Amino acid sequence: MSESYEQDFAPPPPIWRQFTDENVKKGVTPKPPDPLTEEEYTIYGETFSVNYKLEPLSETGNTQLYDSTPGKEIEELKKLNHSLLMLFYELIDIILKSPEKFKSKISDMETVVINFSHLINSLRSKQARNFLIITMEKQVKRRQKAMKKIDEIISESKKTIKKRLEECGQESKK
């Protein structure tokens, strides 16, 4: 019996076979690809822009429900979450009382979810920046710790050498 399935990821390009231990030691591995020179690229059938910019909701034909003032994103996310919960409760109430009127609430919920997603996506660059800051701070701490250990080892080595030299000096006087 043959089974058909879809792969989650495409198989790696055949070039990976050139990265053997021997080739890596010899330095005979393929060069990395050239930087992108075009404004767009395609991966898995989707076209992406090199200079990605999140479009405003108004340009996508949706209503913006949140205040886009910088620094108020968390507060606005909480408001949108509360609105979504209230709309859900209203939807349940409508379904119980008059099921034929539920479509307007679904539309309202869809608008809130789109706004929620848009606001979260607008925070992606800040998230990436903060991740890099945290990663670099960890690297600095790790390197400072290593430097401290090296300094301690050097200090101990100097003491040991000094002690040995003194011992040698006393033995030669005897």
Residue pairs with C-beta under 8 A, 6 or more apart in sequence:
10 44
15 30
18 29
18 30
19 29
23 29
36 50
38 50
39 49
39 50
39 51
40 47
40 48
40 49
40 50
41 47
41 48
41 50
42 48
54 118
54 121
54 122
56 64
57 63
57 64
57 114
57 115
57 118
58 64
62 111
62 114
62 115
62 118
63 111
63 115
64 115
64 118
65 80
65 83
65 111
65 112
65 115
66 76
66 79
66 80
66 115
66 119
67 76
68 122
73 119
73 122
73 123
76 119
77 116
77 119
77 120
80 112
80 115
80 116
80 119
81 116
83 112
84 109
84 112
84 113
84 116
87 105
87 108
87 109
87 112
88 109
90 105
91 102
91 105
91 106
91 109
94 101
94 102
94 105
95 102
